[in-house]
């Protein structure tokens, strides 16, 4: 009896974990996390319904069929993410395999609970039986949702988590096989025993070999040699090296190339700093790699720089990894720099401090969570944190590859009540890249003074940065709000043909 109760609990636990793993992997690979989670949940629930319906066709040998389902589910669930990783790297049909995986696992999950309910009929009345089965199953689901973000993702990652829970599924199948072996005929005991051992050893081998497999897999995705790889609670962090070129990738998206990052960071920092009346107290949202701070520290009048970056792991790497330390010149360890590991939206909402310059060096709005950092509400929070003569600047994706997203950011800042001025420049690693400069008062571009050492930026270049050719103009893109994150729609549509 206790074995069946444990089986129900593990069934609920594994079912949610598989769902979360597939959703997360798809969000990593395809972007737009809301879309990927919605598709996965919808298909998963529908498949569970199909499985529940099909369970009526199983009329005999319920325990034997349940054990067979657990073995198959352990294999398929454990292999789900490894298969999706392989499909993403080596095929052009990732979405098809993702849908097939969701439907297959969902159908098997849907078979589990009806079979367990019928198996336990001999112990309880129908009313109590259904109550027990569903409550234990839901409790297992609760534990899964707590384990996933706090333990599984940061410590195991998606690849090893899938294999780990496949092994747990296999363990439940083997436990039932052992405890109820006398109820099975010899042929089925041997068949299930062989299948259990084979699948368990296969999953265990992959789990132990995961570091090597992931290294080889990553090498197919990145052109250069990987010199560092880490999975934090928030993102996959990868550093690659090719001769003297160091590149940082977050969730597979390039953040900088050391060969030309100076162009980006000089444009990000020295244009707003060259206009600012005061440069004493600075707020940097994002920028945990320390490269923007490196440029800021060229100004001796700075008294404080507050860096707000969600991920403590990127801060740790930027202060400990020799490659990044060489590029950022240990900027994050300057005594004027204060690190705050918090969501930028929450920080702006809760802080009462005001700053002379605020720089938003945030990732592109490629999912719903990031899109809120380009919303009208966010920019209103930011406006309240600016001094009366303060300046704000945000990177604003590419005006060439995602024109409407760029202008949506510009128009959103304007809708928040700020004077917005766009500019752009060419960065070889990224192409044409855009920024939006803003303040509470009208900006006079003739006042820009660049009095620090630079490699790229100079006075003669400035007029061209603020000029946009006809094909890059799209001023009628609608502002983005929390309720209607249009910047996400614009962004994904714009980049679709280029990725």
FIDRENNU-374944 format. One record per residue (C-alpha): residue in three letters; z, y negated, x negated; residue number from 1. Coordinates in nm, 4 decimals, decimal comma, always signed. Each point is the difference from the previous one (the first is absolute). Layout:
residues N
 code       up    north     east pos
  Ala        Z        Y        X NUM
...
end
This chain:
residues 499
 code       up    north     east pos
  Unk  +0,0000  +0,0000  +0,0000   1
  Unk  +0,0966  -0,2447  -0,2755   2
  Unk  -0,3273  +0,0756  -0,1775   3
  Unk  -0,1970  -0,1139  +0,3040   4
  Unk  +0,2055  -0,3214  +0,0256   5
  Unk  -0,0714  -0,0763  -0,3660   6
  Unk  -0,3669  +0,0740  +0,0650   7
  Unk  -0,0077  -0,2551  +0,2828   8
  Unk  +0,1619  -0,2635  -0,2207   9
  Unk  -0,2437  +0,0629  -0,2876  10
  Unk  -0,2942  -0,0009  +0,2424  11
  Unk  +0,0928  -0,3498  +0,1166  12
  Unk  +0,0612  -0,1142  -0,3560  13
  Unk  -0,3294  +0,1286  -0,1393  14
  Unk  -0,2117  -0,1146  +0,2940  15
  Unk  +0,0919  -0,3666  -0,0487  16
  Unk  -0,0238  +0,0203  -0,3792  17
  Unk  -0,3552  +0,1366  +0,0122  18
  Unk  -0,0947  -0,2767  +0,2430  19
  Unk  +0,1495  -0,2697  -0,2238  20
  Unk  -0,1597  +0,1446  -0,3129  21
  Unk  -0,3513  +0,0086  +0,1430  22
  Unk  +0,0382  -0,3520  +0,1438  23
  Unk  +0,1290  -0,1388  -0,3287  24
  Unk  -0,2680  +0,1662  -0,2114  25
  Unk  -0,2706  -0,1319  +0,2331  26
  Unk  +0,1501  -0,3499  -0,0096  27
  Unk  -0,0053  +0,0138  -0,3823  28
  Unk  -0,3626  +0,1105  -0,0113  29
  Unk  -0,1536  -0,1806  +0,2983  30
  Unk  +0,2291  -0,2991  +0,0510  31
  Unk  +0,1034  -0,1420  +0,3404  32
  Unk  +0,3247  +0,1934  +0,0363  33
  Unk  +0,0341  -0,0732  +0,3721  34
  Unk  -0,3401  +0,1544  +0,0686  35
  Unk  +0,0700  +0,3080  -0,2118  36
  Unk  +0,3453  +0,0608  +0,1496  37
  Unk  -0,1349  -0,0544  +0,3513  38
  Unk  -0,2859  +0,2457  -0,0509  39
  Unk  +0,2290  +0,2593  -0,1550  40
  Unk  +0,2681  -0,0287  +0,2686  41
  Unk  -0,2546  +0,0096  +0,2823  42
  Unk  -0,1895  +0,3018  -0,1318  43
  Unk  +0,3220  +0,1738  -0,1011  44
  Unk  +0,1555  -0,0326  +0,3455  45
  Unk  -0,3212  +0,1116  +0,1674  46
  Unk  -0,0211  +0,3030  -0,2305  47
  Unk  +0,3632  +0,0858  +0,0731  48
  Unk  -0,0902  -0,0061  +0,3678  49
  Unk  -0,2883  +0,2377  -0,0671  50
  Unk  +0,2321  +0,2292  -0,1946  51
  Unk  +0,2580  -0,0021  +0,2790  52
  Unk  -0,2708  +0,0841  +0,2525  53
  Unk  -0,1359  +0,2839  -0,2156  54
  Unk  +0,3479  +0,1497  -0,0372  55
  Unk  -0,0318  +0,1402  +0,3538  56
  Unk  -0,2699  +0,2339  -0,1308  57
  Unk  +0,2550  +0,1704  -0,2278  58
  Unk  +0,1609  +0,2540  +0,2303  59
  Unk  +0,1557  +0,2550  -0,2323  60
  Unk  +0,1473  +0,0425  -0,3497  61
  Unk  +0,1269  -0,3599  +0,0135  62
  Unk  +0,2169  +0,0246  -0,3083  63
  Unk  -0,2794  +0,1576  -0,2024  64
  Unk  -0,2416  -0,2731  +0,1056  65
  Unk  +0,2570  -0,2700  -0,0801  66
  Unk  +0,0448  +0,1352  -0,3538  67
  Unk  -0,3785  +0,0079  -0,0490  68
  Unk  -0,0248  -0,3623  +0,1204  69
  Unk  +0,2742  -0,1081  -0,2435  70
  Unk  -0,1802  +0,1627  -0,2923  71
  Unk  -0,3297  -0,1622  +0,0902  72
  Unk  +0,1667  -0,3345  +0,0750  73
  Unk  +0,1873  +0,0086  -0,3298  74
  Unk  -0,3271  +0,0508  -0,1843  75
  Unk  -0,2002  -0,2585  +0,1956  76
  Unk  +0,2780  -0,2594  +0,0091  77
  Unk  +0,0786  +0,0453  -0,3677  78
  Unk  -0,3665  -0,0314  -0,0925  79
  Unk  -0,0701  -0,2912  +0,2358  80
  Unk  +0,0429  -0,2853  -0,2465  81
  Unk  -0,1473  +0,1874  -0,3013  82
  Unk  -0,3096  +0,0740  +0,2107  83
  Unk  -0,0261  -0,3640  +0,1091  84
  Unk  +0,0391  -0,1166  -0,3607  85
  Unk  -0,2839  +0,2324  -0,1005  86
  Unk  -0,2218  -0,1174  +0,2886  87
  Unk  +0,0564  -0,3647  -0,0849  88
  Unk  -0,0884  +0,0487  -0,3670  89
  Unk  -0,2906  +0,2418  +0,0301  90
  Unk  -0,1605  -0,0398  +0,3443  91
  Unk  -0,1274  -0,2743  +0,2286  92
  Unk  +0,1435  +0,1603  +0,3135  93
  Unk  +0,3714  -0,0751  -0,0330  94
  Unk  +0,0385  -0,1078  +0,3633  95
  Unk  -0,1500  +0,3254  +0,1308  96
  Unk  +0,2386  +0,2127  -0,2072  97
  Unk  +0,2919  -0,2232  +0,1002  98
  Unk  -0,0748  +0,0505  +0,3704  99
  Unk  -0,0399  +0,3767  -0,0426 100
  Unk  +0,3289  +0,0170  -0,1909 101
  Unk  +0,1869  -0,1975  +0,2652 102
  Unk  -0,1391  +0,2118  +0,2839 103
  Unk  +0,0703  +0,3288  -0,1777 104
  Unk  +0,3591  -0,0807  -0,0962 105
  Unk  +0,0705  -0,1657  +0,3368 106
  Unk  -0,1228  +0,3065  +0,1881 107
  Unk  +0,2219  +0,2319  -0,2050 108
  Unk  +0,2987  -0,2309  +0,0495 109
  Unk  -0,0733  +0,0010  +0,3734 110
  Unk  +0,0200  +0,3805  +0,0031 111
  Unk  +0,3401  +0,0113  -0,1715 112
  Unk  +0,2371  -0,1455  +0,2582 113
  Unk  -0,1323  +0,1861  +0,3091 114
  Unk  +0,0202  +0,3295  -0,1915 115
  Unk  +0,3524  -0,0709  -0,1242 116
  Unk  +0,1052  -0,0981  +0,3521 117
  Unk  -0,1292  +0,3284  +0,1388 118
  Unk  +0,1540  +0,2023  -0,2842 119
  Unk  +0,3417  -0,1523  +0,0756 120
  Unk  -0,0205  +0,0752  +0,3737 121
  Unk  +0,2140  +0,3071  -0,0541 122
  Unk  +0,2899  -0,2136  -0,1249 123
  Unk  +0,0101  -0,2928  +0,2463 124
  Unk  -0,1020  -0,1005  +0,3486 125
  Unk  -0,3247  -0,1989  +0,0245 126
  Unk  +0,1768  -0,3348  +0,0504 127
  Unk  +0,2316  +0,0385  -0,2987 128
  Unk  -0,2707  +0,1610  -0,2106 129
  Unk  -0,2452  -0,2896  +0,0382 130
  Unk  +0,2813  -0,2504  -0,0584 131
  Unk  +0,1081  +0,1731  -0,3213 132
  Unk  -0,3499  +0,0459  -0,1372 133
  Unk  -0,1134  -0,3579  +0,0615 134
  Unk  +0,3228  -0,1653  -0,1185 135
  Unk  +0,0016  +0,1974  -0,3266 136
  Unk  -0,3711  -0,0642  -0,0515 137
  Unk  +0,0410  -0,3752  +0,0571 138
  Unk  +0,2987  -0,0121  -0,2338 139
  Unk  -0,2126  +0,1617  -0,2699 140
  Unk  -0,2623  -0,2686  +0,0614 141
  Unk  +0,2648  -0,2706  -0,0466 142
  Unk  +0,1076  +0,1422  -0,3349 143
  Unk  -0,3647  +0,0098  -0,1090 144
  Unk  -0,0557  -0,3678  +0,0790 145
  Unk  +0,3041  -0,0902  -0,2097 146
  Unk  -0,0888  +0,2274  -0,2908 147
  Unk  -0,3608  -0,1156  -0,0267 148
  Unk  +0,0346  -0,3681  -0,1016 149
  Unk  +0,3260  +0,0256  -0,1920 150
  Unk  -0,0308  +0,3299  -0,1886 151
  Unk  -0,3328  +0,1804  +0,0341 152
  Unk  -0,2460  -0,2822  -0,0664 153
  Unk  +0,1832  -0,1692  -0,2918 154
  Unk  +0,1142  +0,3201  -0,1747 155
  Unk  -0,2688  +0,2579  +0,0785 156
  Unk  -0,3004  -0,1988  +0,1233 157
  Unk  -0,2394  +0,1214  +0,2675 158
  Unk  -0,1604  +0,2805  -0,2033 159
  Unk  +0,3203  +0,1819  -0,0997 160
  Unk  +0,1726  -0,0731  +0,3327 161
  Unk  -0,2697  +0,1905  +0,1870 162
  Unk  +0,0349  +0,2986  -0,2324 163
  Unk  +0,3794  -0,0160  +0,0207 164
  Unk  +0,0025  +0,0135  +0,3789 165
  Unk  -0,2663  +0,2673  -0,0020 166
  Unk  +0,2462  +0,2069  -0,2050 167
  Unk  +0,2741  -0,0761  +0,2539 168
  Unk  -0,2290  +0,1148  +0,2816 169
  Unk  -0,0720  +0,3150  -0,1939 170
  Unk  +0,3716  +0,0519  -0,0525 171
  Unk  +0,0583  -0,0073  +0,3758 172
  Unk  -0,2782  +0,2497  +0,0547 173
  Unk  +0,1433  +0,2310  -0,2644 174
  Unk  +0,3552  -0,0416  +0,1365 175
  Unk  -0,1130  +0,1071  +0,3463 176
  Unk  -0,1996  +0,2842  -0,1503 177
  Unk  +0,3067  +0,1266  -0,1868 178
  Unk  +0,2539  -0,0433  +0,2819 179
  Unk  -0,2206  +0,1546  +0,2683 180
  Unk  -0,1764  +0,2581  -0,2161 181
  Unk  +0,1272  +0,2861  +0,2151 182
  Unk  -0,1866  -0,1448  +0,2996 183
  Unk  -0,3357  +0,0149  -0,1816 184
  Unk  -0,2062  +0,3028  -0,0788 185
  Unk  -0,0471  +0,1023  -0,3620 186
  Unk  -0,3591  -0,1216  -0,0186 187
  Unk  +0,0832  -0,3518  +0,1122 188
  Unk  +0,3080  -0,0178  -0,2231 189
  Unk  -0,2128  +0,0802  -0,3020 190
  Unk  -0,2818  -0,2339  +0,1020 191
  Unk  +0,2325  -0,2926  +0,0698 192
  Unk  +0,2036  +0,0732  -0,3093 193
  Unk  -0,3098  -0,0033  -0,2203 194
  Unk  -0,1312  -0,3170  +0,1669 195
  Unk  +0,3384  -0,1746  -0,0343 196
  Unk  +0,0342  +0,0797  -0,3685 197
  Unk  -0,3618  -0,0936  -0,0737 198
  Unk  +0,0149  -0,3341  +0,1792 199
  Unk  +0,3468  -0,0810  -0,1377 200
  Unk  -0,1067  +0,0659  -0,3597 201
  Unk  -0,3217  -0,1974  +0,0493 202
  Unk  +0,1846  -0,3034  +0,1330 203
  Unk  +0,2680  +0,0297  -0,2668 204
  Unk  -0,2631  +0,0167  -0,2744 205
  Unk  -0,1669  -0,3149  +0,1338 206
  Unk  +0,3383  -0,1739  +0,0286 207
  Unk  +0,0888  +0,0757  -0,3614 208
  Unk  -0,3502  -0,0943  -0,1146 209
  Unk  -0,0095  -0,3192  +0,2076 210
  Unk  +0,0408  -0,2443  -0,2940 211
  Unk  -0,2980  +0,1523  -0,1804 212
  Unk  -0,2093  +0,0239  +0,3198 213
  Unk  +0,0749  -0,3606  +0,0969 214
  Unk  -0,0854  -0,1180  -0,3493 215
  Unk  -0,3390  +0,1700  +0,0159 216
  Unk  -0,0551  -0,1267  +0,3546 217
  Unk  +0,0888  -0,3559  -0,0997 218
  Unk  -0,2440  +0,0153  -0,2896 219
  Unk  -0,2804  +0,0567  +0,2503 220
  Unk  +0,0958  -0,3199  +0,1857 221
  Unk  +0,0560  -0,2315  -0,2956 222
  Unk  -0,2676  -0,0695  -0,2548 223
  Unk  +0,2438  -0,0401  -0,2898 224
  Unk  +0,2796  +0,2085  -0,1473 225
  Unk  +0,3253  -0,0111  +0,1967 226
  Unk  +0,2899  -0,1082  -0,2224 227
  Unk  +0,2635  -0,0351  +0,2716 228
  Unk  +0,0408  +0,1270  +0,3550 229
  Unk  +0,2912  -0,0360  +0,2402 230
  Unk  +0,0614  +0,0393  +0,3723 231
  Unk  +0,2535  -0,2500  +0,1284 232
  Unk  +0,1377  -0,0144  +0,3497 233
  Unk  -0,2659  -0,2584  +0,0835 234
  Unk  -0,3134  +0,0812  -0,1980 235
  Unk  -0,1826  +0,2050  -0,2614 236
  Unk  +0,0002  -0,1853  -0,3335 237
  Unk  -0,2574  +0,0875  -0,2668 238
  Unk  -0,0799  -0,1559  -0,3365 239
  Unk  -0,3264  +0,0887  -0,1754 240
  Unk  -0,1203  -0,0809  -0,3509 241
  Unk  -0,3447  -0,0266  -0,1550 242
  Unk  +0,0123  -0,1370  -0,3529 243
  Unk  +0,1872  -0,3293  +0,0471 244
  Unk  -0,0505  -0,0207  +0,3753 245
  Unk  +0,3124  +0,0753  +0,2050 246
  Unk  -0,0456  +0,0228  +0,3769 247
  Unk  +0,2647  +0,0135  +0,2715 248
  Unk  -0,0704  +0,1792  +0,3286 249
  Unk  +0,2235  +0,0024  +0,3066 250
  Unk  -0,0899  +0,2697  +0,2529 251
  Unk  -0,3366  +0,0268  -0,1720 252
  Unk  -0,0758  -0,3729  +0,0277 253
  Unk  -0,0655  -0,1904  -0,3217 254
  Unk  +0,2557  -0,2781  -0,0586 255
  Unk  -0,1188  -0,1275  -0,3358 256
  Unk  -0,1975  +0,0786  -0,3116 257
  Unk  +0,1521  -0,1341  -0,3211 258
  Unk  -0,3461  -0,1040  -0,1202 259
  Unk  -0,0460  -0,2708  +0,2622 260
  Unk  +0,3303  -0,0349  +0,1869 261
  Unk  +0,0549  -0,3376  -0,1694 262
  Unk  -0,2765  -0,1493  +0,2172 263
  Unk  +0,1783  +0,1042  +0,3171 264
  Unk  +0,3489  -0,1035  -0,1099 265
  Unk  -0,1063  -0,3322  -0,1475 266
  Unk  -0,1710  -0,0891  +0,3291 267
  Unk  +0,2998  +0,1287  +0,1949 268
  Unk  +0,2584  -0,2059  -0,1902 269
  Unk  -0,1456  -0,3003  -0,1793 270
  Unk  -0,1912  -0,1576  +0,2877 271
  Unk  +0,3053  -0,0337  +0,2289 272
  Unk  +0,2233  -0,0797  -0,2980 273
  Unk  -0,2515  -0,2613  -0,1136 274
  Unk  +0,0379  -0,1762  +0,3370 275
  Unk  +0,3739  +0,0432  +0,0536 276
  Unk  +0,2205  -0,3084  -0,0215 277
  Unk  +0,2938  +0,2180  -0,1061 278
  Unk  +0,0048  +0,3451  -0,1618 279
  Unk  +0,3702  +0,0738  -0,0280 280
  Unk  +0,0684  +0,2694  +0,2591 281
  Unk  -0,2752  +0,2554  +0,0572 282
  Unk  -0,0332  +0,2886  +0,2458 283
  Unk  -0,2374  +0,2867  -0,0770 284
  Unk  -0,0683  +0,2501  +0,2782 285
  Unk  -0,1294  +0,3207  -0,1554 286
  Unk  -0,1106  -0,0193  -0,3614 287
  Unk  +0,2411  +0,2685  -0,1195 288
  Unk  -0,2293  +0,0751  -0,2941 289
  Unk  +0,1234  -0,3217  -0,1663 290
  Unk  -0,3447  -0,1456  -0,0740 291
  Unk  +0,0336  -0,2986  +0,2337 292
  Unk  +0,3482  -0,0681  -0,1401 293
  Unk  -0,1490  +0,0039  -0,3506 294
  Unk  -0,2249  -0,2912  +0,0984 295
  Unk  +0,2846  -0,1850  +0,1748 296
  Unk  +0,2177  +0,0101  -0,3094 297
  Unk  -0,2484  -0,2245  -0,1779 298
  Unk  +0,1662  -0,2887  +0,1860 299
  Unk  +0,3264  -0,0964  -0,1765 300
  Unk  +0,1323  -0,2002  +0,2964 301
  Unk  +0,0440  +0,3142  +0,2115 302
  Unk  +0,3664  +0,0649  +0,0775 303
  Unk  -0,0300  +0,3135  +0,2164 304
  Unk  -0,2594  +0,2557  +0,1059 305
  Unk  +0,0910  +0,2308  +0,2872 306
  Unk  -0,2212  +0,3091  +0,0096 307
  Unk  +0,0058  +0,1848  +0,3328 308
  Unk  -0,1602  +0,3430  -0,0337 309
  Unk  +0,0648  +0,2854  +0,2420 310
  Unk  -0,0203  +0,2821  -0,2528 311
  Unk  +0,2707  +0,0267  -0,2708 312
  Unk  -0,2121  +0,2632  -0,1747 313
  Unk  -0,2760  -0,2470  -0,0866 314
  Unk  +0,2652  -0,2346  -0,1430 315
  Unk  +0,1451  +0,2837  -0,2072 316
  Unk  -0,3397  +0,0963  -0,1354 317
  Unk  -0,0891  -0,3623  -0,0782 318
  Unk  +0,3180  -0,0426  -0,2039 319
  Unk  -0,0011  +0,3412  -0,1716 320
  Unk  -0,3609  +0,1123  -0,0428 321
  Unk  -0,1349  -0,1142  -0,3369 322
  Unk  -0,3519  -0,0573  +0,1333 323
  Unk  +0,1171  -0,2357  +0,2734 324
  Unk  +0,2590  -0,1688  -0,2200 325
  Unk  -0,2700  -0,0844  -0,2507 326
  Unk  -0,2164  -0,1557  +0,2712 327
  Unk  +0,2748  -0,1874  +0,1857 328
  Unk  +0,1800  -0,0956  -0,3235 329
  Unk  +0,3371  +0,1089  +0,1411 330
  Unk  -0,0180  -0,2842  +0,2496 331
  Unk  +0,2196  +0,1704  +0,2584 332
  Unk  +0,2874  +0,0107  -0,2481 333
  Unk  +0,0101  -0,3782  -0,0418 334
  Unk  +0,3421  -0,1377  +0,0987 335
  Unk  -0,1593  -0,2353  +0,2535 336
  Unk  -0,1479  +0,2901  +0,1961 337
  Unk  +0,1880  +0,1588  +0,2898 338
  Unk  -0,1326  +0,3227  +0,1538 339
  Unk  +0,0514  +0,0695  +0,3709 340
  Unk  -0,1135  +0,3402  +0,1272 341
  Unk  -0,0641  -0,0858  +0,3621 342
  Unk  -0,2833  -0,0309  +0,2479 343
  Unk  -0,1580  -0,3460  -0,0349 344
  Unk  -0,0067  -0,0509  +0,3778 345
  Unk  +0,3725  +0,0749  +0,0304 346
  Unk  +0,0852  -0,2138  -0,3029 347
  Unk  -0,1776  -0,3074  +0,1356 348
  Unk  +0,1585  +0,0498  +0,3398 349
  Unk  +0,3537  +0,0270  -0,1354 350
  Unk  +0,0187  -0,2295  -0,3030 351
  Unk  +0,1025  -0,3629  +0,0385 352
  Unk  -0,1207  -0,1110  -0,3431 353
  Unk  -0,2947  -0,2317  -0,0486 354
  Unk  -0,2492  +0,0166  -0,2845 355
  Unk  -0,2345  -0,2426  -0,1738 356
  Unk  -0,2780  +0,2601  -0,0259 357
  Unk  -0,0430  +0,3285  +0,1863 358
  Unk  -0,2575  +0,2523  -0,1245 359
  Unk  -0,0981  +0,3031  +0,2116 360
  Unk  -0,1463  +0,2598  -0,2366 361
  Unk  +0,0026  +0,2713  +0,2637 362
  Unk  -0,2262  +0,3035  +0,0505 363
  Unk  -0,3023  -0,0405  +0,2257 364
  Unk  +0,0621  +0,0376  +0,3772 365
  Unk  -0,1351  +0,3551  +0,0172 366
  Unk  +0,2699  +0,1366  +0,2333 367
  Unk  +0,2129  -0,1306  +0,2853 368
  Unk  +0,3079  -0,0472  -0,2172 369
  Unk  -0,1878  -0,2183  -0,2486 370
  Unk  -0,1916  -0,1855  +0,2729 371
  Unk  +0,3265  -0,1514  +0,1234 372
  Unk  +0,0256  -0,1746  -0,3380 373
  Unk  -0,3175  -0,1878  +0,0933 374
  Unk  +0,1098  -0,0957  +0,3523 375
  Unk  +0,0690  -0,3354  +0,1584 376
  Unk  +0,3703  +0,0873  +0,0289 377
  Unk  +0,0223  +0,0833  -0,3701 378
  Unk  -0,1593  -0,3293  -0,0987 379
  Unk  +0,2379  -0,1893  +0,2276 380
  Unk  +0,2949  +0,1676  -0,1712 381
  Unk  -0,1557  -0,0941  -0,3317 382
  Unk  -0,0536  -0,3606  +0,1119 383
  Unk  +0,3720  -0,0334  +0,0747 384
  Unk  +0,0806  +0,1108  -0,3546 385
  Unk  -0,2203  -0,2665  -0,1618 386
  Unk  +0,1401  -0,3332  -0,1126 387
  Unk  -0,1604  -0,3013  +0,1652 388
  Unk  -0,2458  -0,0432  -0,2880 389
  Unk  -0,0167  +0,3696  -0,0858 390
  Unk  -0,3120  +0,2125  -0,0430 391
  Unk  -0,0854  +0,3482  +0,1190 392
  Unk  -0,2717  +0,2302  -0,1271 393
  Unk  -0,1068  +0,3464  +0,1072 394
  Unk  -0,2615  +0,2360  -0,1328 395
  Unk  -0,2364  +0,0590  +0,2908 396
  Unk  -0,2253  +0,2983  -0,0857 397
  Unk  -0,3719  -0,0381  -0,0748 398
  Unk  -0,2007  -0,2640  +0,1895 399
  Unk  -0,3106  +0,2017  -0,0853 400
  Unk  +0,1021  +0,3567  +0,0868 401
  Unk  +0,2207  -0,0949  +0,2949 402
  Unk  -0,1094  -0,3472  +0,1043 403
  Unk  +0,1581  -0,0098  +0,3445 404
  Unk  +0,3355  +0,1259  -0,1304 405
  Unk  +0,0016  -0,2771  -0,2609 406
  Unk  -0,0706  -0,2716  +0,2546 407
  Unk  +0,2428  +0,1529  +0,2467 408
  Unk  +0,2750  -0,0442  -0,2599 409
  Unk  -0,1129  -0,3595  -0,0522 410
  Unk  -0,0010  -0,0718  +0,3733 411
  Unk  +0,3332  +0,1771  +0,0545 412
  Unk  +0,1656  -0,2244  -0,2582 413
  Unk  -0,1515  -0,3007  +0,1775 414
  Unk  +0,1245  +0,1264  +0,3373 415
  Unk  +0,3495  +0,0198  -0,1486 416
  Unk  -0,0105  -0,3760  -0,0546 417
  Unk  -0,0965  -0,0251  -0,3658 418
  Unk  -0,2867  -0,1741  -0,1746 419
  Unk  -0,2084  +0,2880  -0,1388 420
  Unk  -0,2491  -0,0236  -0,2863 421
  Unk  -0,2026  +0,3076  -0,1080 422
  Unk  -0,1383  +0,0781  -0,3444 423
  Unk  -0,1450  +0,2993  -0,1820 424
  Unk  -0,1200  +0,1277  -0,3350 425
  Unk  -0,1743  +0,2967  -0,1549 426
  Unk  +0,2149  +0,2758  -0,1530 427
  Unk  -0,2093  +0,2806  -0,1541 428
  Unk  +0,2367  +0,2787  +0,1152 429
  Unk  +0,0100  -0,1239  +0,3591 430
  Unk  -0,3056  -0,2182  +0,0552 431
  Unk  +0,0294  -0,3290  +0,1850 432
  Unk  +0,3678  -0,0553  +0,0896 433
  Unk  +0,1618  -0,2553  +0,2233 434
  Unk  +0,3200  -0,2039  +0,0278 435
  Unk  +0,1410  -0,2412  +0,2580 436
  Unk  +0,1976  -0,3023  -0,1152 437
  Unk  +0,2211  -0,1710  +0,2591 438
  Unk  +0,2591  -0,2711  +0,0467 439
  Unk  +0,1648  -0,2083  +0,2717 440
  Unk  -0,2073  -0,2999  -0,1094 441
  Unk  -0,3670  -0,0436  -0,0761 442
  Unk  -0,0957  +0,1261  -0,3449 443
  Unk  -0,1951  -0,2217  -0,2364 444
  Unk  -0,1822  +0,2307  -0,2403 445
  Unk  -0,0571  -0,2864  -0,2448 446
  Unk  +0,3708  +0,0163  -0,0832 447
  Unk  -0,0203  +0,3432  -0,1634 448
  Unk  +0,1242  -0,0182  -0,3592 449
  Unk  -0,0060  +0,3120  -0,2159 450
  Unk  +0,2149  -0,0775  -0,3016 451
  Unk  +0,0808  +0,3509  -0,1229 452
  Unk  -0,1942  +0,2432  -0,2162 453
  Unk  -0,2567  +0,2070  +0,1920 454
  Unk  -0,2777  +0,2413  -0,0887 455
  Unk  -0,2270  -0,0697  +0,2962 456
  Unk  +0,1048  -0,2915  +0,2159 457
  Unk  -0,0987  -0,3532  -0,0981 458
  Unk  -0,0653  -0,3298  +0,1757 459
  Unk  -0,3803  +0,0286  -0,0042 460
  Unk  +0,0147  +0,3269  +0,1966 461
  Unk  +0,2165  -0,1263  +0,2846 462
  Unk  -0,2652  -0,1628  +0,2267 463
  Unk  -0,2019  +0,3226  +0,0086 464
  Unk  +0,3025  +0,2055  +0,1042 465
  Unk  +0,0374  -0,2008  +0,3192 466
  Unk  -0,3684  +0,0293  +0,0943 467
  Unk  -0,1247  +0,2803  +0,2281 468
  Unk  -0,3631  +0,0991  +0,0427 469
  Unk  -0,1422  +0,0366  +0,3499 470
  Unk  +0,0343  +0,3803  +0,0100 471
  Unk  +0,3727  -0,0213  -0,0754 472
  Unk  +0,0850  -0,2369  +0,2823 473
  Unk  +0,1538  +0,1409  +0,3166 474
  Unk  +0,2439  -0,2681  +0,1182 475
  Unk  +0,0103  +0,1271  +0,3611 476
  Unk  +0,1941  +0,3194  -0,0785 477
  Unk  +0,2999  +0,0065  +0,2330 478
  Unk  +0,3577  -0,0407  -0,1271 479
  Unk  +0,2100  +0,3155  -0,0363 480
  Unk  +0,3325  +0,0501  +0,1773 481
  Unk  +0,2667  +0,2686  +0,0124 482
  Unk  -0,1175  +0,0996  +0,3458 483
  Unk  -0,3705  -0,0037  -0,0897 484
  Unk  -0,0418  +0,0722  -0,3739 485
  Unk  -0,3654  -0,0966  -0,0078 486
  Unk  +0,0052  -0,0362  -0,3771 487
  Unk  +0,0388  +0,3786  -0,0220 488
  Unk  -0,3034  +0,0565  +0,2222 489
  Unk  -0,2061  -0,2514  -0,1952 490
  Unk  +0,1117  +0,1442  -0,3316 491
  Unk  -0,0758  +0,3643  +0,0769 492
  Unk  -0,3358  -0,0854  +0,1530 493
  Unk  -0,0953  -0,2207  -0,2937 494
  Unk  +0,0911  +0,2509  -0,2687 495
  Unk  -0,1339  +0,3045  +0,1857 496
  Unk  -0,3487  -0,0220  -0,1477 497
  Unk  +0,1275  -0,0605  -0,3546 498
  Unk  +0,2655  +0,2706  -0,0441 499
end
